[in-house]
Amino acid sequence: MDLDGNFITTRDCVQTILSGDSKTFLFSVTDIGSPEPVFGLNITTTHKGKKVKYPLTIEGVRQKTKNITDHDLNVRILQANLLKVARENKK
């Protein structure tokens, strides 16, 4: 992302990052019906000639799974609210 908040798109992701600076990485993923996504990447840093490799794994959730989970959670919240109202009406 540049200073104006615009995303910079390239095939190669080579960046210079200064100490204390933060970076935002944006990935676009296409759902093709495969299992839940797991993204793996390696970040390699070089400082004063020393290279360090940082492996990173990010587990994701497919939109279909998220929708089902969100629906189930909303049903539980509604049920809890209905029970609360019913208990309050009995008083």
Backbone as ProteinMPNN parsed JSONL, in Angstrom:
{"seq_chain_A": "MDLDGNFITTRDCVQTILSGDSKTFLFSVTDIGSPEPVFGLNITTTHKGKKVKYPLTIEGVRQKTKNITDHDLNVRILQANLLKVARENKK", "coords_chain_A": {"N_chain_A": [[0.856, -1.149, 0.0], [0.588, 2.196, -0.851], [1.577, 5.533, 0.278], [-0.778, 6.973, 0.028], [-2.767, 5.193, 0.489], [-3.399, 3.488, -1.564], [-3.444, 0.32, -3.149], [-0.599, -1.467, -4.171], [0.134, -3.381, -6.896], [1.941, -6.187, -7.85], [3.719, -8.906, -9.37], [5.927, -9.871, -8.095], [6.963, -9.67, -4.761], [8.795, -7.681, -3.45], [10.035, -5.709, -1.046], [11.176, -2.809, 0.691], [11.553, -2.368, 4.04], [11.46, -0.213, 6.72], [12.808, 0.054, 10.04], [10.389, -0.126, 12.578], [8.405, 0.55, 10.837], [5.283, -0.281, 9.312], [3.711, -2.764, 7.248], [1.184, -3.598, 4.894], [-0.141, -6.48, 3.536], [-1.872, -7.647, 0.799], [-3.828, -10.232, -0.368], [-5.419, -11.89, -2.998], [-7.837, -14.355, -3.29], [-9.263, -17.082, -4.95], [-12.185, -18.908, -4.617], [-12.499, -22.206, -5.219], [-13.901, -24.362, -4.438], [-12.397, -26.009, -2.909], [-10.825, -27.513, 0.039], [-10.81, -25.883, 3.35], [-8.926, -22.881, 3.288], [-5.373, -22.682, 3.589], [-2.75, -20.646, 3.984], [0.581, -20.359, 3.128], [3.638, -18.751, 3.606], [6.874, -17.321, 3.156], [8.858, -15.01, 4.775], [11.622, -13.209, 4.096], [14.23, -11.568, 5.594], [16.788, -9.083, 5.489], [19.429, -7.784, 7.213], [22.109, -5.78, 7.847], [23.677, -7.509, 6.315], [22.932, -10.0, 7.26], [20.779, -12.653, 6.711], [17.493, -13.609, 7.482], [14.983, -16.002, 7.68], [11.518, -16.107, 7.884], [9.041, -18.292, 8.401], [5.557, -18.39, 7.735], [2.257, -19.238, 8.503], [-1.107, -19.021, 7.642], [-4.302, -19.688, 8.57], [-7.373, -19.985, 6.938], [-10.907, -19.386, 6.273], [-13.431, -20.708, 4.301], [-15.923, -18.915, 2.431], [-18.475, -20.098, 2.378], [-18.413, -21.798, 4.634], [-18.061, -19.867, 6.634], [-20.478, -18.46, 6.394], [-22.327, -20.429, 7.239], [-21.451, -20.868, 9.87], [-21.805, -18.278, 10.931], [-24.598, -18.076, 10.698], [-25.461, -20.143, 12.416], [-24.496, -19.114, 14.839], [-25.995, -16.748, 15.037], [-28.559, -17.843, 15.353], [-28.277, -19.078, 17.853], [-27.852, -16.83, 19.468], [-30.308, -15.519, 19.153], [-32.01, -17.451, 20.31], [-31.041, -17.388, 22.956], [-31.714, -14.771, 23.661], [-34.507, -14.902, 23.481], [-35.05, -16.753, 25.537], [-34.193, -15.227, 27.707], [-36.039, -13.098, 27.666], [-38.392, -14.554, 28.116], [-37.915, -15.515, 30.716], [-37.804, -13.099, 32.106], [-40.437, -12.244, 31.797], [-41.788, -14.034, 33.367], [-41.397, -13.18, 35.923]], "CA_chain_A": [[0.0, 0.0, 0.0], [1.399, 3.409, -0.878], [1.256, 6.508, 1.329], [-2.137, 7.463, -0.165], [-3.71, 4.117, 0.778], [-3.658, 2.696, -2.773], [-2.718, -0.943, -3.175], [0.386, -1.625, -5.233], [0.071, -4.774, -7.328], [3.043, -6.723, -8.646], [3.848, -10.36, -9.219], [6.983, -10.068, -7.106], [6.711, -8.886, -3.557], [10.071, -7.282, -2.867], [9.792, -4.431, -0.39], [12.118, -2.342, 1.696], [10.794, -1.981, 5.227], [12.299, 0.433, 7.719], [12.52, -0.303, 11.421], [9.233, 0.563, 13.13], [7.426, 0.764, 9.766], [4.4, -1.433, 9.132], [3.31, -3.038, 5.868], [-0.037, -4.356, 4.708], [-0.076, -7.358, 2.38], [-3.211, -8.009, 0.345], [-3.847, -11.374, -1.258], [-6.717, -12.218, -3.563], [-7.963, -15.803, -3.378], [-10.469, -17.52, -5.633], [-12.755, -20.123, -4.044], [-12.798, -23.183, -6.269], [-14.562, -25.499, -3.82], [-11.42, -26.849, -2.231], [-10.947, -27.455, 1.503], [-10.523, -24.599, 3.973], [-7.614, -22.425, 2.812], [-4.224, -22.49, 4.466], [-1.761, -19.9, 3.217], [1.935, -20.432, 3.65], [4.574, -17.855, 2.947], [8.124, -17.087, 3.848], [9.344, -13.636, 4.733], [13.067, -13.204, 4.274], [14.723, -10.227, 5.896], [18.236, -8.905, 5.472], [19.863, -6.626, 8.01], [23.569, -5.773, 8.01], [24.208, -8.69, 5.653], [22.414, -11.242, 7.844], [19.456, -13.025, 6.217], [16.669, -14.422, 8.375], [13.762, -16.444, 7.014], [10.395, -16.283, 8.799], [7.891, -18.983, 7.806], [4.281, -17.937, 8.282], [1.082, -19.978, 8.043], [-2.354, -18.353, 7.996], [-5.446, -20.539, 8.268], [-8.54, -19.205, 6.561], [-12.214, -20.024, 6.275], [-14.171, -20.476, 3.061], [-17.114, -18.09, 2.64], [-19.612, -20.967, 2.676], [-18.275, -22.214, 6.031], [-18.293, -18.683, 7.451], [-21.915, -18.179, 6.386], [-22.987, -21.437, 8.077], [-21.065, -20.573, 11.255], [-22.486, -17.042, 11.319], [-26.024, -18.377, 10.838], [-25.625, -20.91, 13.657], [-24.27, -18.198, 15.955], [-27.161, -15.861, 15.12], [-29.672, -18.626, 15.905], [-28.017, -19.239, 19.293], [-28.073, -15.525, 20.106], [-31.756, -15.313, 19.168], [-32.568, -18.353, 21.319], [-30.67, -16.879, 24.282], [-32.524, -13.575, 23.91], [-35.886, -15.336, 23.724], [-35.088, -17.319, 26.886], [-34.069, -14.123, 28.653], [-37.336, -12.395, 27.685], [-39.352, -15.445, 28.755], [-37.641, -15.52, 32.163], [-38.192, -11.79, 32.636], [-41.903, -12.164, 31.793], [-42.297, -14.894, 34.455], [-41.212, -12.488, 37.215]], "C_chain_A": [[0.913, 1.226, 0.0], [0.928, 4.388, 0.202], [-0.167, 7.051, 1.235], [-3.194, 6.401, 0.102], [-4.077, 3.286, -0.433], [-2.832, 1.422, -2.727], [-1.812, -0.999, -4.392], [0.367, -3.087, -5.634], [1.268, -5.104, -8.214], [3.042, -8.229, -8.467], [4.897, -10.69, -8.177], [6.713, -9.166, -5.925], [8.043, -8.603, -2.872], [9.882, -5.868, -2.34], [10.959, -4.087, 0.513], [11.298, -1.818, 2.861], [11.778, -1.387, 6.235], [11.882, 0.0, 9.115], [11.368, 0.537, 11.961], [8.147, 0.846, 12.108], [6.542, -0.471, 9.668], [4.018, -1.554, 7.667], [2.017, -3.831, 5.884], [0.116, -5.178, 3.433], [-1.486, -7.794, 2.04], [-3.101, -9.153, -0.646], [-5.265, -11.59, -1.74], [-6.768, -13.728, -3.779], [-9.286, -16.139, -4.04], [-10.932, -18.847, -5.031], [-13.139, -21.056, -5.172], [-13.432, -24.448, -5.689], [-13.612, -26.443, -3.115], [-11.62, -26.774, -0.72], [-10.645, -26.05, 2.041], [-9.104, -24.166, 3.586], [-6.583, -22.341, 3.933], [-3.153, -21.842, 3.597], [-0.411, -20.015, 3.896], [2.823, -19.474, 2.878], [5.823, -17.73, 3.792], [8.498, -15.633, 3.682], [10.837, -13.714, 5.027], [13.522, -11.78, 4.488], [16.246, -10.227, 5.834], [18.558, -7.644, 6.247], [21.354, -6.774, 8.275], [24.172, -7.066, 7.478], [23.704, -10.02, 6.184], [20.996, -11.487, 7.346], [18.754, -13.91, 7.243], [15.368, -14.736, 7.65], [12.691, -16.721, 8.066], [9.266, -17.011, 8.076], [6.605, -18.542, 8.5], [3.158, -18.752, 7.667], [-0.164, -19.263, 8.548], [-3.501, -19.271, 7.588], [-6.654, -19.66, 7.996], [-9.818, -20.015, 6.639], [-12.897, -19.689, 4.952], [-15.445, -19.703, 3.381], [-18.321, -18.939, 3.013], [-19.581, -21.413, 4.143], [-18.56, -21.049, 6.961], [-19.779, -18.372, 7.528], [-22.677, -19.147, 7.288], [-22.704, -21.151, 9.549], [-21.77, -19.321, 11.759], [-23.975, -17.284, 11.563], [-26.279, -19.117, 12.15], [-25.459, -20.018, 14.884], [-25.459, -17.258, 16.137], [-28.377, -16.571, 15.7], [-29.491, -18.79, 17.412], [-28.257, -17.932, 20.048], [-29.568, -15.245, 20.216], [-32.413, -16.19, 20.231], [-32.27, -17.856, 22.729], [-31.498, -15.647, 24.633], [-33.976, -13.935, 24.199], [-36.032, -15.942, 25.114], [-35.02, -16.223, 27.937], [-35.392, -13.371, 28.788], [-38.379, -13.264, 28.392], [-39.157, -15.477, 30.257], [-38.064, -14.196, 32.803], [-39.702, -11.647, 32.717], [-42.516, -13.026, 32.901], [-42.22, -14.204, 35.798], [-42.402, -11.686, 37.61]], "O_chain_A": [[1.885, 1.289, 0.753], [-0.009, 4.098, 0.947], [-0.714, 7.534, 2.226], [-4.388, 6.666, -0.04], [-4.98, 2.454, -0.35], [-1.67, 1.435, -2.32], [-2.206, -0.627, -5.498], [0.567, -3.955, -4.785], [1.565, -4.404, -9.182], [2.442, -8.759, -7.532], [4.771, -11.679, -7.455], [6.28, -8.025, -6.087], [8.375, -9.205, -1.851], [9.602, -4.944, -3.103], [11.642, -4.969, 1.033], [10.455, -0.936, 2.696], [12.799, -1.996, 6.556], [10.732, -0.377, 9.339], [11.365, 1.76, 11.822], [7.075, 1.333, 12.468], [7.003, -1.586, 9.913], [4.004, -0.564, 6.935], [1.785, -4.641, 6.783], [0.459, -4.644, 2.378], [-2.218, -8.263, 2.912], [-2.377, -9.063, -1.637], [-6.211, -11.481, -0.96], [-5.861, -14.31, -4.374], [-10.315, -15.543, -3.721], [-10.156, -19.799, -4.947], [-14.003, -20.735, -5.988], [-13.496, -25.479, -6.358], [-13.99, -27.56, -2.761], [-12.494, -26.046, -0.249], [-10.276, -25.15, 1.287], [-8.188, -24.988, 3.559], [-6.895, -21.976, 5.067], [-2.708, -22.417, 2.604], [-0.286, -19.792, 5.101], [2.763, -19.4, 1.651], [5.816, -18.003, 4.992], [8.459, -15.091, 2.577], [11.256, -14.218, 6.069], [13.243, -10.893, 3.681], [16.897, -11.24, 6.093], [18.023, -6.572, 5.967], [21.802, -7.765, 8.852], [25.06, -7.651, 8.098], [24.016, -11.067, 5.616], [20.114, -10.647, 7.526], [19.347, -14.837, 7.795], [14.732, -13.85, 7.079], [12.919, -17.47, 9.017], [8.599, -16.42, 7.227], [6.582, -18.348, 9.715], [3.112, -18.936, 6.451], [-0.269, -18.939, 9.731], [-3.657, -19.596, 6.411], [-6.924, -18.71, 8.731], [-9.807, -21.184, 7.024], [-12.935, -18.531, 4.537], [-15.987, -19.822, 4.48], [-19.111, -18.545, 3.871], [-20.612, -21.404, 4.815], [-19.235, -21.222, 7.976], [-20.291, -18.054, 8.601], [-23.575, -18.733, 8.022], [-23.613, -21.187, 10.378], [-22.276, -19.299, 12.881], [-24.545, -16.76, 12.52], [-27.19, -18.77, 12.902], [-26.199, -20.154, 15.859], [-25.882, -17.002, 17.264], [-29.144, -15.973, 16.455], [-30.453, -18.654, 18.167], [-28.808, -17.941, 21.149], [-30.04, -14.785, 21.255], [-33.278, -15.723, 20.972], [-33.139, -17.895, 23.6], [-31.936, -15.496, 25.773], [-34.603, -13.334, 25.072], [-37.02, -15.683, 25.802], [-35.718, -16.288, 28.949], [-35.814, -13.045, 29.898], [-39.168, -12.753, 29.187], [-40.135, -15.466, 31.005], [-38.613, -14.177, 33.905], [-40.203, -10.987, 33.626], [-43.643, -12.773, 33.327], [-42.916, -14.605, 36.731], [-42.397, -11.052, 38.665]]}, "name": "protein", "num_of_chains": 1, "seq": "MDLDGNFITTRDCVQTILSGDSKTFLFSVTDIGSPEPVFGLNITTTHKGKKVKYPLTIEGVRQKTKNITDHDLNVRILQANLLKVARENKK"}
